[in-house]
């Protein structure tokens, strides 16, 4: 039996195997969330809601059909955090960690799976990459939990409750899960700018991309500084960091302008700024919020939907089309308008394959989200279209923001959101490889002919 399974896996592409591992993670999560001890006494959860929660947790999305604080026990909180760790860091990264603990040799096939799961181009240095990811994320979560735990002592009567809230908030923010055990997300801390800044930093650490964090760590390493070794940041780090920062600044400014005479009317400048800044940061992929977003105007909700559609950076805990994909699309349009065939940025020239892949990913994502919005609007009549759009973009971007319609959706609509969450987690690149299969060699070409476009 085991031999047949292994033979079947050998015939599958790495992208298909990775997808299978994530499906297995969903199945295991369903079993874990079905254990009576994870629920509070007297609480019953339907099977479809258990499946929805499992997919949401495995995909680090945070969309829920019920209040977590009213549904799960303390044991349930730790089960959620455990699954979030596996999902956020990556199934293959966590598997590699356990393989190393057991002294197992990491073979070629395992390295190929790690390469696909982490969007890498080469097999070299993958085990080192996994080790660095684990160190950075776990250390970030630990520091965040300690800082927030101490800060929350002023809000909770016991230190146990304060540090439990701090630990869950740190894990949720770092993995960009968007889940909370306060029952109100971060609304109770809307006036606590220190707690918000710490949470935003944790969100950025999770969403900006693991390679960026590793390069920054190398740049700031004591050994490099003492020896004075030259260091050059990669094009990926420069592009994704610049794009992430621009989106954060532009989003904050636009929300301030859009809500100046609406939700922010009568608020102080610092209250308005932190509301706008936090909501912009959370649309990257986090899903935590300091307010009820239904209070925002329709233009702001549409803007947040666009930002969630873009999502986080590649090789991070974020979903969506990813920041670099968005940046390549903008660069392509700009250079195409100028009549340039080559795209140059930061002293480097981009590969045509990357441009084509970014366009394919964006087009496929737009088609999927449009079909999902239409399908849900047909099956669940009476729900405002902007709420459905935000829900779909939130699922695809693995964000978790919602106007509160999730519990009222039909089973059909929940299934659509589960598919979007799953695709958002494994990434559209892997999804394209799954539906496209293995690349085939071309042994002949047809005559080329131009067609009229535009």
N, C-alpha and C positions, 0 to 999 in steps of 0.2 A: 504493500500500500504506500509506504513512505517512498519507495523507489519510483513508483508511478507518478507521485506528486512531484518528486525532484525532476523526473524526465519531462513532465509537462511544463515545469517552470523554466527548464533549460531552453525550451522552444519559444518562450515568451520574450518580448523585448524588455529592456530595463524599465521603461516607462510603464508597461503593463504590469510588471511585477510590483513596482512601487505603488501603483493604484490598488493592486490586490492587497498589499500590506495595510494601506489606509482603510480599505473596506474591512479587513480583519480587525483593525483597531476600532472601527465603528461597532462591529459585532461584539467585541469584548466589552466595549463601553456600555452597550445595551444591556449586557448581562450584569455588569457592575451596578448600573443605575436601576436595575430591577431587584436588587437585594433589599429586603425590607428595612434593614438597619440604616440605609442611606436616607430614608425618609423620616420625617417627624411622625410621632404616634398619631394614628388616625388619618393620615394623608394618603390618598390613593391617586396614582397617576396612570392615565390610559397608555396603552401600548404605543400608539402613534405619537403621543407626546414624549414618551421615553425615547423612541427612535429619533425624533426631532432634536431632543436635547443632546443625545449622543453625537449626532452629526454636527450640531452646533459647537459642542465642546471639542471634538476631534479636529474640526476645521478652525478652531480659535475664533469663532464668529461672535457668539454671545447673544444671538437672538433666542429668546425663551418664550414659552407659552404660559409661564407662571412665574410667580415671585420666588426666587431661589431661597431667600431668607425664611419664607413661610412654608417651604416645601421640604428642604433638605436639613438633615441633622448635622451636627459638627463632624461626625464621621463622613457624611455625604460631602461636606466642604472639602475634606482632604482627598476624597476620591476624585472630585472635580479638579483639584489642583494637580493631582498625579497625572490625570489624562491630559490636562493642559500642558504639562511639562513635555510629555511625549510628543504631543501634536505641535507645540511651539518650536521646540528644538529640532524636531524632525524624527520620523520613525527610524530612518537608517542611522542617524547620528546617535540616538539612544541605543539602538541595537549594537552599534559598533562599540559603544561604551561598555555594554555588558559583555561583548565578545572579548574585549581587552581585559576586563576583570577576570574572566574565566581562562585567560591565557591562550585564547584561540587565535590562530593566525588569520589575518585579514587577506583573503584571496582576491584574485582578479575579478571574479564576478561580484563579490561584495563591494569592491572598489568602484566598479561600474555603476552599481546601484546607488552608492553614496554620491557619485558624480552627478547622476540624473536628479536625485532628490535635492541636491544643493546647487543645481544649475551651474556646474563647473564644466570646463572645457577639456581638462586633462586629468589623467589618473594620478599624477605625481602630487605628493603632499596632502592627500585627502585625509589620511588618518590624523595628521598634524592639525588640519583644518577642523576636524571634528573635536579634537581635544581642546583647541582654542575656543570654539563655539561654546562648549560645555563650561569651560572655566569662566568665560565672560558673562554668559547668561546667568549661571547659578550665583556667581559673585554679585552681579547686579541685583538679582532678586533678594539676596541676603541683606545687602546694604540697604536696599529700598524698604525691606520689611522692618529692619531695625529703626530706620529714621521715621517711617510712618507709624510704627508701633509706639515709639516714644511720643510722637506728636499727638497720637490719638488718645493718650492718657488723659488729656483734658476733656475728651468727649465721652469716655466710657467709665463706668464705676470701678471696674477691676482691670488689673494689668493683663489678665488672661484674655479678656474680651478685646482689649485694645490691641494687643499683639496679634491676635487671631485676625482681626480686621486689617491690621497692617500687612500681615503675611499674605492674605488673600488679595488685597488691593495691589500689592507689589507683583505677585505672580500674574494676576489678571492684566495689569498694565504692561508688564514686560512682554508677556506673550500676546499682547493686544487682543485679549479675549473679550473684554468689555463686560464681564460678569461682575456682580457685586453681591455682598451679603448684608448690605445696609438696608436693602429694600427700596432705596431711592437713588441708586448709583452714587455719584459724588455730590448730589444736591445738598446734603447736610454740611458740606465743607465749601459751599459756594463763596463764603467770605474768607476762607482760609487760603490765602494766596501761596503761602509756603507749601502746604500740602499739594496744591494744584501744580506748582512748579516741579516738585519732586515727581509727581505722577506724569507730567508732560515729558520730563527727562527719561523716565522709564519707558514711556510709549515710543519715544524717538530711538532709544537703544534697541527696542524690539523691531521697529519698522524700517530703520535706515539701511539694514543689510549687514549680515555678519562679516563679509569681507571688509567693509568699511571700518568696523570696530577693530578687527584684527590688524589692519594697516595702521590705524591710529595708535593701537597698543605697541606695535613695532616701532613706530616713529618716536613714541615717548619712552621707549624702553631705556633703562639705565645704561645698559651695555652700549647701545648705539650712541647715546649722548656722550658717554665717557670717551669712546673711541673716535667719535666724530665721523662716523661712516655716513656717506651721502645717501639720501633716501628720496625716491620719487614716487608719489602717489599714482596709482593706476588710473587709467581713463575712467574705469567704472566708478571708482571712489569719487573722483572729481565731478563726474556727470550726475551721479545719483545724489550726492551731497548738495550740489548747486540746485538741482531740480527740487529736492525736498525743501530746501530753505526758501526758494522762490515761491513754491506752493503755500508754504506756511505764512509767509509775509503777505502775499496777494490775497489769500483766503481771509486772513484777519482784517485786512483793510476793507475788502468787499463786504464782509458781514457787518462791520462797523457802519459802513455807508448805507447798506440796505436796511439796517434796523435802527438807524439814527432817529427816525421819527416814529418808530413802532415800539419794539420791545425795550430798546435802550432809552426811550424817552423818559426823562426824569431821573435817570441813574447818573452817578458820578462817572468821571472819565475812567477811573481805574476799574470800577465795576463793569463798565461797558467793554473795556479793553480785555479784561480777563475772561469774560463770557465769550467774546469773539475769538480770542486766542486759544482758549481751551477747546471750543467746539471745532475750530480749524484743525488743531492737533489731533483730535479724536477721530476725525474723518479719514485720517491716513489708514487706520485699520483697527483702532482701539475700541470705540463704541461706548466708552464711559462718558458721562455727561454731568454737568453741574446745574442743569436746569431741565425743564420740560420743553423739548424742542418743538412741541406743537404750538408753543407761544410764538414761534418765529413766523414770519410772513412767507408766502408761497415762493417768491424769488429766492429767499435764503435757503429754503428746503430744496429747491431745484439746484442751487449752487452746491449744497452739501452732497446731493446725489451725484453730481459730476465728480466731486473730489473723492467720494467713496468708490466710484467707478474706476478712477485712476489707482487708488489703493496705495500700498506701501512699496518698498524697493524689492528687487529680486533677491533671492536667498535671504529672506527675512521671514518674520511670522505673518507678514501682511499678505493680502489678496489683491484682487483687481487686476488691471492690465499691467500694473507696476509703473513706477516713476520713470525708469529709463525708457520704457516703451513709449510713454507719453512724450518724453523729451526727443526721442528719435523721430516721432511723427511730426512734431513741431519743426525740428531741424530740416526734415525732408521737404515739408511744405515751403519753408523759407528759401531753401536752396533751389528747389524746383521753380519757384516764382522768379528767381534771379537767373535761371537758366544754367545752373551748375549741376553737373553730373556727380561730382565728388563732394562729400560732406566732410568738412574739416572743423575740428573743435579741440581746444586745449593742446594744440600742436600735434594732433593726431588725425588720421583719416579713418573714417568708419567703414567697415566691411559692408558690401552690398547685401550680403546674406542677412545681416542684422537688421538692415532697413526693411527688407522684404518680410522678415519674420515679425517685426514690430507692426507693420501694416496688416499682416494676416491676423495677428493676435487681436488687434483693435477691431478689425472688421467682424471677426467671429464673435467677439465680446458684445459688440453693438447688436448684432443679429440675435444672439442668445437673450440679451436683456430685453430687447424690443418684443420678441416672441413671448417671453415670460410675462411682461407687463400686459400684453394683449390677452394672453390665456387667463391670467388671474382676474383681469377686469371682466372677462366673460363669465367665469365661474363664480366670482364673488361680487355680484352687482351691489351697488349702494356704497361701496368704499371709494373715497375720493382718489382720483387718478394719481395725484401727487404723492399720496400716502403709499400707493402700490409701487410707484417708481422708486421712492426712497427705500422701501422694503426690499425690492429686487436688487438695487445697487448696494444696499447694506449687506445682503446675503452674498452677492458676487464678490464684493470687496472684503468679505469676512470681517465686517465692522461690528454690527450688532445694534446700530441705532435704529429706532423704530418710533412711529407715532402712536404706538399702542394697539395696532391692528392684529398683531401676530396671534394672540389667543383666539380671535374671532374668525380666522381664516379657515377655509374648508380643507379637508384632507388632501384634495387635489392641489390646492395652492401651497400647502405645507410641503408636499412632495417636490414641487417645482423649486421651492426655496432650498430644500435639502440638496437637490442636484446642483444648484448654483453654489451653495456653500462648499460642497465637496470639490467641484471644479475650481473654485477660487482658492482652495487650500493646496491642491496638487499642482496648480498652475496650468495656464492655457497651453504652454509649450508642451508639457507632458500629455495634456489632453489631445493636442494635435497629433502627437506621435502615436497615441493609442488608436485614434480613428484613421490615421494615415498608414499605419503599419511601417514595415522596414523600407528604407530607401532602396530603390531599384536602379541598377545601372542602365543608362541609355545607350543603345547600340546604333541608333540611326536618328536622323532629324528630318522633319518636313520642311519644305520651302517656307520662308518667313514672309508674312504679309501684314501690312499695317491696317488698323481699323480706325474709324473716326471715333474720338472720345471727347467728352466735355461738352 
